[in-house]
Amino acid sequence: MQPIKRILIQTTPACLIACGLSLTATAQVGSGWASYSPGKHVQQVGNVSYSTSGGTETFKINGSDSSSEQRCEERVEDDFSSGTRQFEGSVKVTSLGGNGISLKQTFQANNGAWLMCAVKSGGTLYDVHSGTTLATGIIGVSVRVNTVIDVSASKTYEYINGSLKNTLSGGSTPFYNKYGTYRLGSGHGPITAEWSGIKFWQGGSISGGGGGGTGTTVSFEAENLAVSNSGVGTSVQTDANSSNGQWISLNATGTGSWMEFTTGTVQAGAYSVSMKWKGNTSRGITDFFVDGTQVGGTLDQYSSAQTYPTTTFGTVTFSSSGTHKIRMHVTGKNSASTSYQLSADKFTFTAQ
């Protein structure tokens, strides 16, 4: 096993935030930012509920009403008309029985919602304004959301787990932020979403974003990599719907089994790491380790039908160029799954 590399973690001193003081900080995206702590209040309309505990806020739309307003959100009191602002928070959709629920909004005070990051059935996160897919397979997985507005440039940027996914042009001031759960006009509940790690910055830029790495985005097909396992065996599966027509299966029958891939060379720098995989009825639940350090949470690969999502686990930083180890352990299975098998199709390191 290679030495553990440094996982990129940046925090803001909690005592200063709690006191509402501003300090110079390196935000998760960009440089030159100063943190600030605006007020906020919960808005609840319809059959909804809100709770908070240990720094995690839980927002619920409890019913499936698709005709009346269903809203449970934090309205941030950060109205602004100039400069640059950045919002950050981690959201985990713990259950979704509905469709078309906005989780994060940047609102135009005089002209309605501008940016809306929403989730639809199946667990796809998307930008409502442009229809751009931001992430897939997010149910039960914590996803870091950063939104940045540069008022003078009339640009709005959406980052998922440190990777730029969408850019919008336009919008009208003043803007303010909202996060929680809000039924779109075509959507309905129920949904439960947890938000944590909420932070705000102002006055910076997106240059040098995501940790300032100098690497180059690179992908590796799982079937082309050297792979070892705990003894249960792996096999190459042929599937026209997968990346490059093949994927790797870990033929596990219980918890504790693992498979480990050795990547090709990745240049030094900061990267968002993701994996494309195949979901099915026989899948287990996996964790995800890079060079011995877990990145992100666990991933339930069970699906009642064949799916081919891509999951982003988080950000890693490599101090030097070289190959790396990706290990997946079976940690359990969905109660509806018939087995513990794991799948891996393609790994991507996206330069930040």
URPEGI-V835608 format. One record per residue. N is the residue number from 0. SS is DSSP state (hx for helix, st for strand, lp for the rest). PSI is psi in radians with two decimals (999 if undefined). OMEGA is omega in whole degrees, 0 to 359 (NA if undefined). Layout:
BEGIN
N;SS;PSI;OMEGA, N;SS;PSI;OMEGA
END
This chain:
BEGIN
0;lp;2.33;180, 1;lp;2.82;177, 2;lp;2.54;179, 3;lp;2.32;177, 4;lp;2.92;184, 5;lp;2.19;173, 6;lp;2.31;185, 7;lp;1.98;177, 8;lp;2.17;179, 9;lp;2.29;182, 10;lp;2.83;176, 11;lp;2.29;183, 12;lp;2.15;187, 13;hx;-0.60;184, 14;hx;-0.66;180, 15;hx;-0.69;178, 16;hx;-0.78;183, 17;hx;-0.58;181, 18;hx;-0.08;178, 19;lp;0.32;181, 20;lp;2.65;179, 21;lp;2.52;177, 22;st;2.71;176, 23;st;2.29;183, 24;st;2.65;173, 25;lp;1.89;181, 26;lp;2.97;180, 27;lp;-0.42;178, 28;lp;2.11;173, 29;lp;-2.82;184, 30;st;2.85;176, 31;lp;0.30;185, 32;st;2.57;171, 33;st;2.23;181, 34;st;2.66;175, 35;lp;2.89;188, 36;lp;1.49;181, 37;lp;2.80;172, 38;st;2.95;177, 39;st;2.78;177, 40;st;2.62;184, 41;st;2.34;174, 42;st;2.19;181, 43;st;2.13;177, 44;st;2.27;178, 45;lp;-2.81;182, 46;lp;1.37;185, 47;st;2.95;176, 48;st;2.71;183, 49;st;2.48;173, 50;st;2.80;177, 51;st;2.44;181, 52;st;2.27;175, 53;lp;0.57;179, 54;lp;0.00;178, 55;st;2.22;177, 56;st;2.29;181, 57;st;2.18;181, 58;st;2.31;182, 59;st;2.38;161, 60;st;2.02;193, 61;lp;-0.44;183, 62;lp;-3.06;182, 63;lp;0.35;180, 64;lp;2.23;180, 65;lp;0.23;183, 66;lp;-0.37;180, 67;lp;2.90;182, 68;lp;2.29;177, 69;lp;1.87;188, 70;st;2.26;171, 71;st;1.74;189, 72;st;2.72;165, 73;st;2.15;173, 74;st;1.96;182, 75;st;2.32;183, 76;st;1.12;184, 77;lp;0.60;183, 78;lp;2.27;182, 79;st;2.66;182, 80;lp;0.05;181, 81;lp;2.93;175, 82;lp;-2.79;179, 83;st;2.47;179, 84;st;2.55;177, 85;st;2.31;172, 86;st;2.49;173, 87;st;2.45;174, 88;st;2.74;177, 89;st;2.27;182, 90;st;2.41;174, 91;st;2.04;174, 92;st;1.84;185, 93;st;-0.41;174, 94;st;2.52;180, 95;st;1.87;174, 96;lp;0.00;183, 97;lp;-2.66;186, 98;st;2.53;174, 99;st;1.03;180, 100;st;2.11;178, 101;st;2.34;180, 102;st;-0.56;182, 103;st;2.31;178, 104;st;2.50;160, 105;st;2.05;190, 106;st;2.50;171, 107;st;2.05;186, 108;lp;-0.55;184, 109;lp;0.01;187, 110;lp;0.38;174, 111;st;-2.98;183, 112;st;2.40;178, 113;st;-1.12;176, 114;st;2.30;177, 115;st;2.00;173, 116;st;2.04;186, 117;st;2.81;177, 118;st;2.46;176, 119;st;2.92;184, 120;lp;2.43;186, 121;lp;-0.27;175, 122;lp;0.51;176, 123;st;2.21;175, 124;st;2.29;184, 125;st;2.77;175, 126;st;2.11;185, 127;lp;-0.69;185, 128;lp;-0.77;185, 129;lp;-0.30;185, 130;lp;0.10;182, 131;lp;2.30;174, 132;st;2.22;181, 133;st;-0.62;179, 134;st;2.73;177, 135;lp;2.82;176, 136;lp;0.73;187, 137;lp;-0.13;183, 138;st;2.19;180, 139;lp;0.08;182, 140;lp;2.29;177, 141;lp;2.24;182, 142;st;2.21;178, 143;st;2.20;181, 144;st;2.17;171, 145;st;2.25;173, 146;st;2.35;183, 147;st;2.31;174, 148;st;2.24;172, 149;st;1.75;188, 150;lp;-0.79;183, 151;lp;-0.55;179, 152;lp;-0.11;183, 153;lp;0.76;181, 154;st;2.45;174, 155;st;2.28;186, 156;st;2.41;177, 157;st;2.12;178, 158;st;2.39;174, 159;st;2.13;183, 160;lp;0.68;176, 161;lp;-0.03;182, 162;st;2.26;179, 163;st;2.14;183, 164;st;-0.40;184, 165;st;2.55;176, 166;st;2.28;177, 167;st;2.54;178, 168;st;2.32;178, 169;lp;-2.62;184, 170;lp;2.73;183, 171;lp;2.41;180, 172;lp;2.83;355, 173;lp;2.64;177, 174;st;2.78;166, 175;st;2.85;184, 176;st;2.62;173, 177;st;2.57;175, 178;st;2.63;182, 179;st;-2.23;176, 180;st;2.30;182, 181;st;2.13;181, 182;st;2.16;172, 183;st;2.91;181, 184;st;-0.53;180, 185;st;0.11;187, 186;st;3.11;176, 187;st;2.73;175, 188;lp;-2.97;7, 189;lp;2.82;176, 190;st;2.57;169, 191;st;2.18;181, 192;st;2.41;179, 193;st;2.23;176, 194;st;2.43;178, 195;st;2.94;177, 196;st;0.62;183, 197;st;2.25;181, 198;st;2.72;181, 199;st;2.45;177, 200;st;2.80;177, 201;st;2.75;171, 202;lp;0.07;181, 203;lp;-2.90;178, 204;st;2.85;181, 205;lp;-0.02;178, 206;lp;2.40;181, 207;lp;0.40;187, 208;hx;2.72;172, 209;hx;0.42;174, 210;hx;-0.08;172, 211;lp;0.46;180, 212;lp;2.78;181, 213;lp;0.30;183, 214;lp;-3.11;179, 215;lp;2.35;180, 216;lp;2.33;182, 217;st;2.52;179, 218;st;2.66;179, 219;st;2.19;174, 220;st;2.26;184, 221;hx;-0.68;184, 222;hx;-0.23;180, 223;hx;-0.03;183, 224;lp;2.68;171, 225;st;2.32;182, 226;st;2.36;173, 227;st;2.96;182, 228;st;3.06;185, 229;lp;0.02;178, 230;lp;-0.16;180, 231;lp;-0.30;177, 232;lp;2.65;173, 233;st;2.81;179, 234;st;2.62;177, 235;st;2.19;180, 236;st;2.34;178, 237;st;2.22;184, 238;lp;2.05;184, 239;lp;-0.37;182, 240;lp;-0.13;180, 241;lp;2.93;178, 242;hx;2.24;180, 243;hx;0.21;173, 244;hx;0.08;180, 245;st;2.72;173, 246;st;2.93;183, 247;st;2.35;177, 248;st;2.34;168, 249;st;2.06;188, 250;lp;0.96;185, 251;lp;2.61;177, 252;lp;0.05;180, 253;lp;3.14;181, 254;lp;2.77;177, 255;lp;-0.38;179, 256;lp;2.68;181, 257;st;2.81;168, 258;st;2.59;184, 259;st;2.23;180, 260;st;2.55;172, 261;st;2.05;183, 262;lp;2.97;166, 263;lp;-3.04;183, 264;lp;2.32;174, 265;st;2.29;180, 266;lp;2.72;176, 267;lp;2.53;178, 268;st;-3.10;179, 269;st;2.40;184, 270;st;2.53;164, 271;st;2.21;185, 272;st;2.31;182, 273;st;2.86;180, 274;st;2.30;169, 275;st;2.46;184, 276;lp;2.97;179, 277;lp;2.17;176, 278;st;2.59;178, 279;st;-3.06;186, 280;lp;-0.17;184, 281;lp;0.33;187, 282;st;2.67;175, 283;st;-3.00;176, 284;st;2.35;184, 285;st;2.68;165, 286;lp;-3.07;185, 287;lp;2.03;182, 288;st;2.43;172, 289;st;2.06;180, 290;lp;0.71;174, 291;lp;-0.06;180, 292;st;2.25;181, 293;st;2.40;177, 294;lp;2.12;181, 295;lp;-2.91;180, 296;lp;-2.61;178, 297;lp;2.78;182, 298;st;2.09;176, 299;st;1.98;183, 300;lp;0.08;178, 301;st;2.45;173, 302;lp;2.46;180, 303;lp;-0.25;176, 304;lp;2.88;179, 305;lp;2.21;178, 306;st;2.80;183, 307;lp;1.07;183, 308;lp;2.93;171, 309;st;2.24;181, 310;st;2.26;174, 311;st;2.19;185, 312;st;-0.55;181, 313;st;-2.85;185, 314;st;2.38;176, 315;st;2.70;177, 316;st;2.21;178, 317;st;2.21;183, 318;lp;-0.30;179, 319;lp;2.82;180, 320;lp;2.57;179, 321;st;-3.10;177, 322;lp;2.88;184, 323;lp;2.74;181, 324;st;2.25;174, 325;st;2.06;181, 326;st;2.42;177, 327;st;2.18;178, 328;st;2.50;172, 329;st;2.06;180, 330;st;-0.13;181, 331;st;-2.85;176, 332;st;2.73;173, 333;lp;2.51;181, 334;lp;-0.40;180, 335;lp;-0.18;183, 336;lp;2.59;180, 337;lp;-0.16;182, 338;lp;-2.97;185, 339;lp;0.24;184, 340;st;2.55;176, 341;st;2.70;178, 342;st;2.58;174, 343;st;2.23;185, 344;lp;-0.95;182, 345;st;2.40;177, 346;st;2.38;180, 347;st;2.27;174, 348;st;1.92;184, 349;st;2.04;183, 350;st;2.42;182, 351;lp;999;NA
END
